Amino acid sequence: MQTTRNEPANRPAGLIVRLLAMFYDSLLLFSALLIATALALIVTHGTLSYHNPFFRTFLFLICFSFYAWFWLHGGQTLGMRAWRLRLQRPDGQPISIWQALLRFMVAIPSLALAGLGLFWMLFDRDKMAVHDRISESVIVRLPRNPLSHAKRG
């Protein structure tokens, strides 16, 4: 992989770009949850209760499946791809299903507590959030494709 002096291959992703990717992904995830809810309403003939533990578990599994599929197939959600981010192990290898599950489970309270687990990266020497540290995974910023600049010039 060719990189320039300004863009090392495994530069940790900053907070702002991670938030932008998360926003993009939240729109896609919300769409998936709407479709899943519509299917559940069809199956239950409109008698579905949000408080039903099976329905909540179903939505939880949809959320985990959304992220895990992308993380395990290339390390990038669509939002991460748009912002040139990739989730990987610190050695550059893809994460495992267990790391994806641990990351997902830790990210819930990490983000739910006013995002404190994410904002921790502002103080961390390696720019890692709490769920990065615990799951032994890291989000890196990918270098720009040198071919895309050649096409413009």
Number of C-alpha atoms within 10 A of each C-alpha: 5 10 13 10 6 8 13 13 17 18 16 17 22 16 17 9 16 19 14 15 20 17 13 17 18 13 12 16 17 12 12 16 18 13 12 16 17 13 13 17 14 12 11 11 9 11 10 14 12 10 8 10 10 11 16 13 11 16 18 13 11 16 16 15 14 17 20 23 15 15 22 18 12 14 21 22 25 16 21 26 14 12 18 18 27 23 25 24 19 15 9 14 11 18 22 16 13 11 21 22 16 16 21 18 14 18 21 13 14 20 15 11 11 10 14 14 20 22 17 16 19 13 10 12 7 13 22 25 24 21 23 24 16 14 21 17 24 25 24 23 22 20 18 14 12 11 8 9 9 8 7 6 5
